[in-house]
Amino acid sequence: MIIDIHTHAFPSKIAEKTMGKLGKIAGIPYYGDGTSDAVQKNIEKAGVDVAVILTIATRPDNIEKINDYAMERDGFISGNEKYARHMRFCSVHPDSPNAVEELVRLKNKGVKGVKFHPDYQEFMIDDKKMYPIYEAVSELGLVAVFHAGYDPLSPELIHALPEASARVLADFPKMKTVLAHLGGMHRFDEVNEYLAGRFPNLYLDTAFLSQHISPERLVKTIGLHGADKILFGSDFPWSESLAELLFIEALPVGRTEKDLIMGDNARELLGI
């Protein structure tokens, strides 16, 4: 089983506008039209069995609405045959007064995880205002996925540096955490120093790495952190699943390690 732990999609009525805005910020091309159907075409092309689609609540006043939309299109909890291979992670905003209550609702609905984007949600990963939310995520057994490291929205201020992420993980050792982009885009040496191999419930995903890291540097981090804690991700629509899979397939590591990364680890983490 191949699982892409890191993809994105938007409601059809806003997808074109959203992708145009995000594409301008990123300054890079994107694939497809930003919809769930584009994700489906992408995983079919790559032979991916399951796509985890990450939702981001960018406003504190609409978390229920955005999460309801996501759950309706989650093939695993809604029985939506069209998106039978899509698993949706929902989101809460750190400034929402009912963030903790919403996490409980999501858990009761069958949602497996939540996505946080410190840059777009405007918080530092180790900000103490996040601690009640982290406590709830941890106690509920949800998986927390964070954008980590550089983001073109905030090129000068990194909201999730590896050292700051390490402080959070030390304070919440039970929280099942995925730090995207190998723990910190363009902060890979710091990931090796502060994160790799240090926290048993920490996973690092490979989203969008093919254009940003050498195979040698990636293999070094895999060795330090353990192949059993690395998750395949593409960051579609910013990169295609196939391109990122080929990058992993070409790494000078064994077949067992590749299978763990491409799907076995995520299958266990998500209970698939």
Stockholm file with secondary structure:
# STOCKHOLM 1.0

chainA/1-272         MIIDIHTHAFPSKIAEKTMGKLGKIAGIPYYGDGTSDAVQKNIEKAGVDVAVILTIATRPDNIEKINDYAMERDGFISGNEKYARHMRFCSVHPDSPNAVEELVRLKNKGVKGVKFHPDYQEFMIDDKKMYPIYEAVSELGLVAVFHAGYDPLSPELIHALPEASARVLADFPKMKTVLAHLGGMHRFDEVNEYLAGRFPNLYLDTAFLSQHISPERLVKTIGLHGADKILFGSDFPWSESLAELLFIEALPVGRTEKDLIMGDNARELLGI
#=GR chainA/1-272 SS CCEEEEECCCCHHHHHHHHHHHHHHHTSCCCSCSSHHHHHHHHHHHTCSEEEEECCCCSTTCHHHHHHHHHHTCHHHHCCGGGTTEEEEBCCCTTCTTHHHHHHHHHHHTCCEEEECTTTTTCCTTCGGGHHHHHHHHHHTCEEEECCBCCTTSSSSCSSCHHHHHHHHHHCTTSEEEETGGGSBTCHHHHHHHTTTTCTTEEEECTTGGGTSCHHHHHHHHHHHCGGGEECCCCBTSSCHHHHHHHHHTSSSCHHHHHIIIIIHHHHHHTC
#=GC SS_cons         CCEEEEECCCCHHHHHHHHHHHHHHHTSCCCSCSSHHHHHHHHHHHTCSEEEEECCCCSTTCHHHHHHHHHHTCHHHHCCGGGTTEEEEBCCCTTCTTHHHHHHHHHHHTCCEEEECTTTTTCCTTCGGGHHHHHHHHHHTCEEEECCBCCTTSSSSCSSCHHHHHHHHHHCTTSEEEETGGGSBTCHHHHHHHTTTTCTTEEEECTTGGGTSCHHHHHHHHHHHCGGGEECCCCBTSSCHHHHHHHHHTSSSCHHHHHIIIIIHHHHHHTC
//
